[in-house]
């Protein structure tokens, strides 16, 4: 290879690495130069989300579901079905399709932490909570908030940001008063969430009425389970009412069947059933009983 071409290639690779590092630093700093108003974010998300309601006129208690970094897949429908069986309306928030991040493998940049961080998606949850508050036949108090993987990161970021004045990165302002949004949050369910360096959720002071369940996979090949255990321990020390369970032998995304072609991850009915049992037990004592069978 000619010397000039080699030098040019090395310079190009150095610029790519530098850009990657700079963008990662921007995300860790929670700086998003492009912002939307809550009304604009609502218009964007409402084009892609799905509200599944139980029979009857309501008002129904509700749940908000946030998918992993690869977008909405069958596990979101599964958990939504569980909540509907409990008598709750389930709002599946699609952060990807309305932004075009389900096209041309763009979701991989989300999984790599280069686009749409958990802190940014916290704004999606805030807008969804306010939207539920405005929907007829919905009782928008005591809302279950479930997040899987990247979605779990987003849920934890929201709990941290609600204690701050600044809105989530990418939003020009909060869609409602922070205390109102916080009061809407009931049970929090975190399935194998990301807890790494880019997450600012570890120093959160959770609202005193919020109770959480974190279900981790012992053999997680995507996120660091030990980091989540450390983060959970710190949150509990700071007053969070958070239960943590590690499923022995489980890997990341055990409840999801739909995969990209090259994904090594697999659906596992055993661990999904165990997660169902843990979540049903956790939700006993909230507004609606867990389904039977």
Helices and strands as residue ranges (DSSP letters): H 3-28, H 38-46, E 50-52, E 62-66, H 74-85, E 89-93, G 97-99, H 107-111, H 118-134, E 143-148, H 150-161, H 178-184, E 185-191, G 201-203, E 211-217, H 225-237, E 241-247, H 269-283
